[in-house]
Amino acid sequence: MITVVSLGGTIAMTPSSTGGVTPGLGAADLVAAVPELTDFELTVRSLRSLPSASLGFADLAELHAVVEAELAAGAEGVVVTQGTDTLEETAFFLDLTVRADAPVVVTGAMRPPASPGADGPANLLGAVRLAASPSARGLGTLVLFSDEVHAARLVRKTHTASTGAFESPGFGPLGLLVEQEPRLLTTPGPRARFPIGSRLEDVRVCVVPMALGEDGELLYGVDSRFSGLVLAGVGAGHVPEQVVPVLAELAGTMPVVLASRAGAGSMLTRTYGYPGSERDLIARGLIPSGFLDPYKARILLHLLLADGADRERLRAAFAGFS
């Protein structure tokens, strides 16, 4: 048995009387639109009907509880459908928190159901096939899109409108669907699991990007309202020299994680030594994010702070992604 849980998004959108498309279909509707899914024993759950930009940590916590409950009740795997805007963040949250080894697959669509060439039905069918495949067991949460299988910890949305919007920069997909059958060619390696702490909805972590000529003015607005900060540095983890003093001050008051806006590659830790370089910032207390991009780093930092992690535990957790 495979459980399909829907959260809304483009895959579930229908034309609105006021123009554009809005979420309107539930999990049962999505399944009914794919005749080939009658070959599977499915349970359907419509959990939310939202564009994914409106999902929050409370929604993810409830989704996690549903996934865990379905797997505990005997489901062989779970498929989650949602909007693509924040799909990679939901997938990474589940990858970090779901304890079972059973497959959890997240998918969606770039084109609404009524559009020519709608991709939702094929993505949903592929996701169910992947969730039912023994080869997907133990790989953590996966993303199935456009016949490609990606690891949640590596995948990113890299295009605003293409049906091939999801890639794993620097790594590539784990495998493909060949004649609708999953062919997994590699694995993402062991994954870490983290508890969902009692402060999940209280923690606030912001992401601040760096750019040419940045003077750090935005960073002066990061105060006690926030529990932590992810800095999207340039290149391999660098900032303009004039930003260093405020960053050093912030790192003394809250956890500051140093990530890169580049989109692929790991943070460096010991190559450059000028003011504002990665060596300089790490020496001032910033925590390198490893291979995690700023938005995945935010998810991990949020989870850790919600569980009361101290600096030593934070550094150890991020080191696991180096």
VOPAGU-2260 file (C-alpha; in pm, 1 decimal, decimal comma):
REM VOPAGU-2260
SITE   aa  ch    i         X         Y         Z
SITE  MET   A    0       0,0       0,0       0,0
SITE  ILE   A    1     120,2     350,0     -92,6
SITE  THR   A    2     -21,1     663,8      69,0
SITE  VAL   A    3     -61,8     980,9    -138,5
SITE  VAL   A    4     -75,8    1303,4      63,4
SITE  SER   A    5    -165,8    1627,7    -114,4
SITE  LEU   A    6     -80,1    1979,5       0,8
SITE  GLY   A    7    -201,2    2180,8    -299,7
SITE  GLY   A    8      23,4    2357,6    -548,7
SITE  THR   A    9      18,6    2375,5    -928,1
SITE  ILE   A   10     -42,4    2002,6    -963,0
SITE  ALA   A   11    -378,7    2059,0    -788,9
SITE  MET   A   12    -477,4    2393,4    -942,8
SITE  THR   A   13    -786,0    2472,1   -1149,4
SITE  PRO   A   14    -891,6    2790,7   -1332,9
SITE  SER   A   15   -1025,6    3064,5   -1108,9
SITE  SER   A   16   -1325,2    3281,6   -1194,2
SITE  THR   A   17   -1110,4    3587,2   -1124,6
SITE  GLY   A   18    -826,1    3475,5   -1350,5
SITE  GLY   A   19    -525,0    3250,3   -1317,3
SITE  VAL   A   20    -528,1    2916,5   -1139,5
SITE  THR   A   21    -565,9    2835,7    -770,5
SITE  PRO   A   22    -554,8    2513,0    -566,0
SITE  GLY   A   23    -878,1    2321,2    -603,7
SITE  LEU   A   24    -808,0    1947,2    -634,5
SITE  GLY   A   25    -749,9    1697,2    -355,0
SITE  ALA   A   26    -546,5    1379,8    -343,9
SITE  ALA   A   27    -838,9    1166,0    -463,7
SITE  ASP   A   28    -883,2    1392,3    -768,5
SITE  LEU   A   29    -515,2    1370,1    -857,5
SITE  VAL   A   30    -516,3     990,5    -833,3
SITE  ALA   A   31    -840,3     956,0   -1032,1
SITE  ALA   A   32    -683,4    1148,2   -1321,9
SITE  VAL   A   33    -415,4     879,5   -1372,4
SITE  PRO   A   34    -573,1     550,5   -1488,7
SITE  GLU   A   35    -247,0     358,1   -1447,9
SITE  LEU   A   36    -263,9     413,3   -1071,6
SITE  THR   A   37    -542,6     155,9   -1048,4
SITE  ASP   A   38    -260,3    -101,8   -1055,6
SITE  PHE   A   39    -161,5       7,6    -703,8
SITE  GLU   A   40    -327,3     -15,6    -366,5
SITE  LEU   A   41    -346,8     347,8    -261,3
SITE  THR   A   42    -463,3     546,8      37,5
SITE  VAL   A   43    -524,7     917,7     -20,2
SITE  ARG   A   44    -502,4    1208,0     224,0
SITE  SER   A   45    -578,0    1572,2     138,4
SITE  LEU   A   46    -387,0    1758,6     407,7
SITE  ARG   A   47    -372,9    2113,3     267,2
SITE  SER   A   48    -492,5    2306,1     -38,5
SITE  LEU   A   49    -235,5    2584,7     -57,5
SITE  PRO   A   50      20,5    2733,5    -291,4
SITE  SER   A   51     352,2    2614,3    -152,3
SITE  ALA   A   52     472,0    2969,0     -84,3
SITE  SER   A   53     211,1    2976,5     194,3
SITE  LEU   A   54     324,0    2657,7     370,2
SITE  GLY   A   55     494,8    2697,8     706,9
SITE  PHE   A   56     665,8    2490,9     973,6
SITE  ALA   A   57     334,7    2405,8    1142,6
SITE  ASP   A   58     219,5    2249,8     812,8
SITE  LEU   A   59     545,5    2056,3     782,6
SITE  ALA   A   60     514,1    1926,8    1137,7
SITE  GLU   A   61     162,7    1798,0    1064,6
SITE  LEU   A   62     280,9    1646,5     736,4
SITE  HIS   A   63     562,7    1470,3     921,8
SITE  ALA   A   64     313,8    1328,5    1171,7
SITE  VAL   A   65      92,8    1198,9     889,6
SITE  VAL   A   66     386,5    1038,4     708,4
SITE  GLU   A   67     509,3     869,7    1026,0
SITE  ALA   A   68     158,3     747,3    1110,2
SITE  GLU   A   69      99,4     604,9     760,9
SITE  LEU   A   70     431,7     420,9     763,2
SITE  ALA   A   71     367,0     288,4    1113,3
SITE  ALA   A   72      26,2     163,3     996,1
SITE  GLY   A   73     186,6     -45,7     724,0
SITE  ALA   A   74     226,9     177,9     417,8
SITE  GLU   A   75     519,6      65,1     203,3
SITE  GLY   A   76     588,4     424,6     101,9
SITE  VAL   A   77     442,2     774,7      95,1
SITE  VAL   A   78     407,1    1020,7    -192,6
SITE  VAL   A   79     364,7    1390,1    -113,2
SITE  THR   A   80     234,0    1630,5    -376,9
SITE  GLN   A   81     280,2    2004,4    -336,7
SITE  GLY   A   82     370,9    2324,2    -516,5
SITE  THR   A   83     719,0    2351,1    -658,9
SITE  ASP   A   84     811,6    2690,3    -510,1
SITE  THR   A   85     915,8    2538,1    -176,7
SITE  LEU   A   86     915,3    2169,1    -270,9
SITE  GLU   A   87    1288,8    2128,3    -203,5
SITE  GLU   A   88    1246,4    2265,5     148,8
SITE  THR   A   89     959,9    2030,2     234,8
SITE  ALA   A   90    1156,8    1737,1      95,3
SITE  PHE   A   91    1466,4    1825,2     298,3
SITE  PHE   A   92    1259,2    1868,6     616,3
SITE  LEU   A   93    1118,3    1518,4     569,8
SITE  ASP   A   94    1462,6    1380,9     487,5
SITE  LEU   A   95    1592,4    1516,0     818,0
SITE  THR   A   96    1299,9    1406,1    1035,2
SITE  VAL   A   97    1131,3    1087,8     906,4
SITE  ARG   A   98    1278,7     798,8    1102,8
SITE  ALA   A   99    1168,5     505,3     888,2
SITE  ASP   A  100    1365,7     370,5     591,6
SITE  ALA   A  101    1053,1     333,3     377,3
SITE  PRO   A  102    1051,5     554,7      65,5
SITE  VAL   A  103     907,8     904,5      92,8
SITE  VAL   A  104     878,1    1074,8    -246,6
SITE  VAL   A  105     785,3    1438,6    -308,7
SITE  THR   A  106     656,7    1556,9    -645,8
SITE  GLY   A  107     443,0    1824,2    -808,2
SITE  ALA   A  108     393,9    1992,2   -1143,8
SITE  MET   A  109     505,7    2296,0   -1337,2
SITE  ARG   A  110     189,3    2306,4   -1549,8
SITE  PRO   A  111    -165,8    2298,9   -1409,8
SITE  PRO   A  112    -390,5    2003,9   -1500,5
SITE  ALA   A  113    -588,9    2199,3   -1760,9
SITE  SER   A  114    -278,0    2316,9   -1948,7
SITE  PRO   A  115    -151,5    2149,3   -2267,2
SITE  GLY   A  116     123,4    1905,5   -2177,5
SITE  ALA   A  117      37,6    1901,4   -1807,2
SITE  ASP   A  118     317,4    1717,3   -1629,6
SITE  GLY   A  119     143,1    1638,2   -1301,9
SITE  PRO   A  120      -5,5    1298,0   -1396,2
SITE  ALA   A  121     327,7    1158,2   -1519,6
SITE  ASN   A  122     509,7    1291,3   -1214,4
SITE  LEU   A  123     252,4    1142,0    -978,4
SITE  LEU   A  124     260,0     804,2   -1151,2
SITE  GLY   A  125     639,0     802,9   -1143,7
SITE  ALA   A  126     643,0     902,0    -776,5
SITE  VAL   A  127     407,5     617,4    -683,7
SITE  ARG   A  128     617,6     369,4    -881,4
SITE  LEU   A  129     929,3     496,6    -705,4
SITE  ALA   A  130     766,8     480,0    -360,6
SITE  ALA   A  131     667,2     119,3    -432,0
SITE  SER   A  132    1016,2      19,4    -543,8
SITE  PRO   A  133    1235,7    -172,7    -297,4
SITE  SER   A  134    1537,8       0,7    -453,8
SITE  ALA   A  135    1422,9     332,5    -305,2
SITE  ARG   A  136    1423,8     201,3      50,8
SITE  GLY   A  137    1681,8     351,7     284,6
SITE  LEU   A  138    1768,8     645,7      57,6
SITE  GLY   A  139    1586,4     908,7     259,5
SITE  THR   A  140    1332,9    1142,2     103,6
SITE  LEU   A  141    1344,7    1157,6    -276,1
SITE  VAL   A  142    1213,7    1403,4    -532,9
SITE  LEU   A  143    1068,3    1265,0    -856,6
SITE  PHE   A  144    1035,3    1514,8   -1137,2
SITE  SER   A  145    1043,8    1485,1   -1514,8
SITE  ASP   A  146    1149,0    1117,2   -1495,1
SITE  GLU   A  147    1449,7    1200,0   -1275,0
SITE  VAL   A  148    1507,6    1083,1    -917,9
SITE  HIS   A  149    1685,3    1330,4    -689,5
SITE  ALA   A  150    1800,0    1319,2    -328,7
SITE  ALA   A  151    1616,7    1573,0    -111,9
SITE  ARG   A  152    1941,1    1700,7      39,1
SITE  LEU   A  153    2086,6    1784,0    -304,1
SITE  VAL   A  154    1797,2    1892,9    -525,6
SITE  ARG   A  155    1709,5    2251,9    -613,4
SITE  LYS   A  156    1449,7    2424,7    -826,7
SITE  THR   A  157    1660,8    2594,1   -1095,3
SITE  HIS   A  158    1403,8    2726,1   -1342,8
SITE  THR   A  159    1086,1    2929,5   -1298,3
SITE  ALA   A  160     875,1    2752,5   -1559,8
SITE  SER   A  161    1047,6    2455,1   -1727,1
SITE  THR   A  162     908,1    2107,5   -1665,6
SITE  GLY   A  163    1269,8    2007,8   -1601,4
SITE  ALA   A  164    1302,1    2266,3   -1326,1
SITE  PHE   A  165    1460,6    2037,0   -1066,6
SITE  GLU   A  166    1830,5    1953,9   -1070,1
SITE  SER   A  167    2098,6    1847,6    -824,4
SITE  PRO   A  168    2378,8    2090,2    -915,0
SITE  GLY   A  169    2723,4    1937,6    -890,5
SITE  PHE   A  170    2585,1    1589,1    -827,2
SITE  GLY   A  171    2316,6    1498,6   -1078,8
SITE  PRO   A  172    2015,5    1270,6   -1029,5
SITE  LEU   A  173    2033,8     942,3    -841,0
SITE  GLY   A  174    1857,1     769,2   -1124,9
SITE  LEU   A  175    1585,8     779,0   -1387,0
SITE  LEU   A  176    1253,3     629,7   -1479,0
SITE  VAL   A  177    1304,6     398,9   -1776,0
SITE  GLU   A  178     978,0     282,4   -1930,4
SITE  GLN   A  179     816,2     397,4   -1605,9
SITE  GLU   A  180    1040,9     176,8   -1393,2
SITE  PRO   A  181    1286,7     331,4   -1146,3
SITE  ARG   A  182    1653,7     272,8   -1232,0
SITE  LEU   A  183    1866,9     399,7    -945,1
SITE  LEU   A  184    2231,2     434,7   -1038,3
SITE  THR   A  185    2380,8     579,8    -721,2
SITE  THR   A  186    2292,0     661,6    -359,4
SITE  PRO   A  187    2319,5     984,0    -158,8
SITE  GLY   A  188    2504,3     816,1     128,7
SITE  PRO   A  189    2392,3     786,3     491,2
SITE  ARG   A  190    2154,2    1048,3     624,1
SITE  ALA   A  191    2127,3    1214,5     961,6
SITE  ARG   A  192    1797,3    1217,4    1148,4
SITE  PHE   A  193    1688,4    1498,9    1378,2
SITE  PRO   A  194    1397,8    1532,7    1622,7
SITE  ILE   A  195    1128,3    1794,7    1585,3
SITE  GLY   A  196    1174,1    2006,1    1896,3
SITE  SER   A  197     905,6    2173,4    2101,7
SITE  ARG   A  198     997,8    2521,4    1974,5
SITE  LEU   A  199     948,1    2451,5    1603,4
SITE  GLU   A  200     686,5    2724,7    1563,8
SITE  ASP   A  201     865,9    2974,6    1789,2
SITE  VAL   A  202    1208,1    2973,6    1623,4
SITE  ARG   A  203    1276,7    3235,0    1354,7
SITE  VAL   A  204    1573,6    3199,9    1121,4
SITE  CYS   A  205    1638,8    3453,6     847,5
SITE  VAL   A  206    1843,7    3436,5     527,6
SITE  VAL   A  207    2040,1    3745,8     425,1
SITE  PRO   A  208    2218,5    3755,0      87,4
SITE  MET   A  209    2542,9    3928,9       6,6
SITE  ALA   A  210    2616,9    4118,3    -316,8
SITE  LEU   A  211    2873,2    4348,7    -473,0
SITE  GLY   A  212    2901,2    4670,7    -273,4
SITE  GLU   A  213    2689,9    4541,3      16,5
SITE  ASP   A  214    2744,7    4748,9     330,0
SITE  GLY   A  215    2566,0    4524,7     580,7
SITE  GLU   A  216    2276,8    4760,7     652,2
SITE  LEU   A  217    2026,1    4475,0     636,1
SITE  LEU   A  218    2222,0    4286,8     901,9
SITE  TYR   A  219    2161,2    4564,0    1155,0
SITE  GLY   A  220    1793,1    4465,4    1142,9
SITE  VAL   A  221    1870,9    4112,0    1259,2
SITE  ASP   A  222    1805,4    4139,8    1631,0
SITE  SER   A  223    1659,2    3941,9    1920,5
SITE  ARG   A  224    1343,5    3874,3    1720,4
SITE  PHE   A  225    1548,2    3612,0    1538,8
SITE  SER   A  226    1694,1    3289,6    1674,7
SITE  GLY   A  227    1957,9    3251,3    1405,7
SITE  LEU   A  228    2085,5    3373,3    1072,2
SITE  VAL   A  229    2195,0    3209,4     748,4
SITE  LEU   A  230    2425,1    3430,0     545,4
SITE  ALA   A  231    2420,9    3366,7     169,9
SITE  GLY   A  232    2777,5    3472,6      98,6
SITE  VAL   A  233    2933,8    3523,7    -242,9
SITE  GLY   A  234    3156,8    3262,6    -400,7
SITE  ALA   A  235    3288,3    3002,2    -159,3
SITE  GLY   A  236    3161,4    3191,1     146,5
SITE  HIS   A  237    3283,2    3549,4     132,4
SITE  VAL   A  238    3151,8    3896,4     219,5
SITE  PRO   A  239    3268,4    4254,4     157,7
SITE  GLU   A  240    3520,6    4364,6     420,8
SITE  GLN   A  241    3292,1    4640,7     550,8
SITE  VAL   A  242    3033,2    4377,2     652,3
SITE  VAL   A  243    3271,1    4186,5     880,1
SITE  PRO   A  244    3222,1    4392,0    1201,6
SITE  VAL   A  245    2843,3    4351,0    1214,1
SITE  LEU   A  246    2872,3    3980,4    1128,7
SITE  ALA   A  247    3123,4    3927,7    1408,7
SITE  GLU   A  248    2889,2    4104,7    1648,6
SITE  LEU   A  249    2591,7    3893,4    1540,5
SITE  ALA   A  250    2791,2    3570,5    1571,9
SITE  GLY   A  251    2847,0    3659,9    1936,4
SITE  THR   A  252    2473,4    3681,7    2002,8
SITE  MET   A  253    2318,4    3409,0    1785,4
SITE  PRO   A  254    2418,3    3118,5    1558,9
SITE  VAL   A  255    2523,7    3245,6    1216,1
SITE  VAL   A  256    2562,1    2987,3     939,1
SITE  LEU   A  257    2776,6    3072,4     637,8
SITE  ALA   A  258    2642,5    2938,6     307,0
SITE  SER   A  259    2698,7    3032,2     -57,2
SITE  ARG   A  260    2464,7    3193,7    -304,1
SITE  ALA   A  261    2653,4    3023,9    -591,6
SITE  GLY   A  262    2414,7    2730,6    -631,0
SITE  ALA   A  263    2663,6    2443,7    -642,2
SITE  GLY   A  264    2975,3    2332,2    -458,9
SITE  SER   A  265    3082,9    2311,8     -97,1
SITE  MET   A  266    3180,6    2594,1     133,2
SITE  LEU   A  267    3553,8    2638,9     159,2
SITE  THR   A  268    3703,6    2650,8     508,5
SITE  ARG   A  269    4077,2    2713,4     476,6
SITE  THR   A  270    4173,4    2859,8     138,5
SITE  TYR   A  271    4131,5    3238,3     154,1
SITE  GLY   A  272    4261,1    3451,8     438,4
SITE  TYR   A  273    4163,3    3813,4     372,0
SITE  PRO   A  274    3907,0    4007,2     585,1
SITE  GLY   A  275    3566,0    3876,2     483,9
SITE  SER   A  276    3701,5    3544,8     356,0
SITE  GLU   A  277    3576,4    3208,0     477,2
SITE  ARG   A  278    3879,0    3158,5     707,5
SITE  ASP   A  279    3822,4    3500,6     860,2
SITE  LEU   A  280    3448,6    3449,8     911,2
SITE  ILE   A  281    3483,3    3100,4    1058,1
SITE  ALA   A  282    3744,9    3233,7    1300,1
SITE  ARG   A  283    3489,1    3494,8    1407,4
SITE  GLY   A  284    3234,1    3224,1    1496,1
SITE  LEU   A  285    3036,6    3163,9    1175,9
SITE  ILE   A  286    2942,9    2799,6    1103,9
SITE  PRO   A  287    3011,2    2671,9     749,8
SITE  SER   A  288    2715,7    2498,6     583,7
SITE  GLY   A  289    2913,7    2245,2     379,5
SITE  PHE   A  290    2723,6    2148,5      63,4
SITE  LEU   A  291    2392,6    2289,8     189,3
SITE  ASP   A  292    2257,7    2591,0       2,2
SITE  PRO   A  293    2120,0    2880,3     211,8
SITE  TYR   A  294    1762,3    2754,5     213,5
SITE  LYS   A  295    1845,0    2399,8     315,4
SITE  ALA   A  296    2083,9    2540,5     575,4
SITE  ARG   A  297    1791,9    2741,3     712,1
SITE  ILE   A  298    1577,5    2427,5     746,2
SITE  LEU   A  299    1852,6    2243,1     934,4
SITE  LEU   A  300    1934,4    2539,9    1159,0
SITE  HIS   A  301    1564,0    2587,8    1235,9
SITE  LEU   A  302    1524,0    2223,4    1337,3
SITE  LEU   A  303    1834,8    2228,2    1555,2
SITE  LEU   A  304    1740,2    2548,8    1734,5
SITE  ALA   A  305    1384,9    2421,7    1789,8
SITE  ASP   A  306    1542,9    2129,8    1974,1
SITE  GLY   A  307    1768,1    2351,9    2187,6
SITE  ALA   A  308    2099,0    2264,7    2018,5
SITE  ASP   A  309    2409,9    2441,0    2149,1
SITE  ARG   A  310    2698,3    2570,5    1934,8
SITE  GLU   A  311    2892,6    2245,3    1953,9
SITE  ARG   A  312    2596,3    2042,8    1834,0
SITE  LEU   A  313    2525,4    2294,9    1557,8
SITE  ARG   A  314    2880,1    2272,0    1426,0
SITE  ALA   A  315    2872,6    1892,6    1437,5
SITE  ALA   A  316    2542,3    1877,3    1251,2
SITE  PHE   A  317    2656,0    2104,5     969,1
SITE  ALA   A  318    2991,6    1924,6     949,9
SITE  GLY   A  319    2792,6    1615,9     855,1
SITE  PHE   A  320    2704,1    1787,6     526,4
SITE  SER   A  321    3061,8    1883,2     436,7
